């Protein structure tokens, strides 16, 4: 019947109804009249006519077979019927609903995070047109290297693909006045930063183009958080003045709450900016040969331009610059990255792996419920046969069973969404603070649509096969055989076996994934960081340049601070360094070893530079491998000495004795005649500066007088809990200068845990999901074997009566489970070999096809599956032959 | 009274109704009476089967229906065979002939 006719019949439904009513009434009346004429009493004449008709309502519905409304009526009837059927078997319903709720809930929870991180548009104007522009050195690949200011200026002048470009770099400033001094992360930006992103401020006019001129840059825009916390959300803040590093700055705006701008790769502080201030390049910053790379660049593509066009043009500009400034720009290219990839890039692989994992969990759940339905369908075969016999069509029966499945799915989905709301918030609460930058996930339209789609899909998926088989069973066979040994029973048995095998296979894939992550994590935490992380307190102290602008002041301050700290009770020793380990931070520069041939600056080897205070190596427990440590004179005055790490010696000195070698370290200034080479006086062990998963890089250590820095990380080795001396440390600091805040207080063990947080979190989640998968698969094979034992009670009874031993029965039943398990494991291993490659980027020092992991999880799954079979197998041995034979 | 099995009637009911209507337009009650009379009370059409069948045939375009007045002035719905219905009748008669011949062959063979 065509759709048109169906629609027409729907529209005519009322008319049709009336027609039919009238037609049937006239029929009844004619019959009654004839009965009357034949001599029946009037009452009986009418009753007889009615009786022949049966239920007129039912008849009417049958006559309107084609009506779509009738279809809906029937669906509603099926729905009520399904509800009754589910109520009648609460055990089955509970298990099925919970299984589905788990599957759908896990999917919805992970999807809500994916939606928030990967799918939802960024809160900027036309965010797809925003790109990050990085430099990228072919000799020392780092795809997201910060940019040198003169290059930025040249890019800005020469490109035709960007409508505007903005720069930023962050630092820690001291915020004083109204309350304790506080260290805040301030991002210095170009004046067009906010207008380029297209952010409308919560309050205030924001930066004007005039703020981009020297002398007009004493303004600041507050982030939402600091405005709320420090300034109590003062609605009249705009126009007021705050004091940063001793300089008054006028507040010209407050950023909206959803402005969470943070580009980790370019950050010098590794912390989210709390306020923004315009920064004007000084004249000297356009000199290519005198500038380092430290700014982060964001740009907006012109309408119609795309990222790859921008990449092409910027690469061309970079090679022009390489020719023009070979010393500064040799080997440097440009990398244009979309803002979306920049922000979500590092989370994407983990999220996609987790999404795949929960999809597997849902599939396993579906297989379980499907298998349960098949078992139920077998026992309901007579019901179905009778319904077919009295005229229900196949479609009708299939539809009724599908309705039951959908109802199960909907209830499961509803509970699943509730679970997801709870689970997602638990997830976010448990997730490390530096991983997901969210506090709550809302169940908004896309997430709910996803949950609904997953629910309906699951309902159809697990409902299809059972209803198909039931609808195609042969009635006569069923009624004769009493539901056993029929072709549909065989098909059901096959389908259930297939489901169990599929479940075991899927579970194995998940277990392999989490096994690999666990092994990788164990490898990771087994890495020796190169120093002792226990009982070590760290915090940061940044001296405002206005007050401590002269090097000797700076030097003296830190020396006094370390001296005071080292006499605090409970402190064993105190030291400091420029960049704390494991935080992904560092400064690097070119180095020229005087014994080696001279090269162009851009071809020289690169080394990390770490500036340290007295007692550094002792406090950190970094072993001395050769030579000696810095002495008191070298720690007090510039004596041109340095200590290198083992990686430097191995990579650049190739077995030469490093001691006494002289190295020109291009950190202070590039002009050759000012550069005083440093003599290597010692070699120390390697430290994992960037994180446990990164190999230690060549590093030179300078005592503080060699390169006086105003911001240092203080490290205090304590006898007991490091945090217990934090307040004593604050007192020591503020006795020296009451305006200075103690910032970023943490123990080194915390920093270590933070650096591992993403690996741990991914491992934990995948571990949870694969445990769920393992349990579901075990329940699946348990259910199948238990059912088959029930079905075979009679057979087993006969075997026992004929003298079969317990052992034989046990073996018989276990063999069935073992066959399925082996098949499932084999398929799973094969699938895991293909799929585990997707995990490669998340693994550390473990191959994606690690044989030990594969063997381990295969064994684990096999043992659990066989244990699950063992329970019904034991029951089978206790079959009483007398009872079994009387079964029928 | 013979009560034919459901599936036997399914096929034959359409044939009987088409044949009945071939003699002229008739309402549902009339059809039941006619079949009962012509089959000498052997076949009795169930109302529960007749009306669904009539509606299906109407949907399929074999019959058309319109309201009219019965012999004793009652409003009734009269069914009339369409051209398509005539063709269908010829088809079903041929099928029926083949079926009965085949059954007869089998019976006489044994």
Interface residues (C-beta under 8 A of the other chain):
Chain A: X1 X5 X19 X20 X22 X23 X24 X26 X27 X29 X30 X31 X33 X52 X53 X54 X59 X62 X63 X64 X65 X66 X391
Chain B: X6 X27 X28 X29 X46 X47 X48 X51 X52 X54 X55 X56 X59 X70 X72 X74 X75 X76 X77
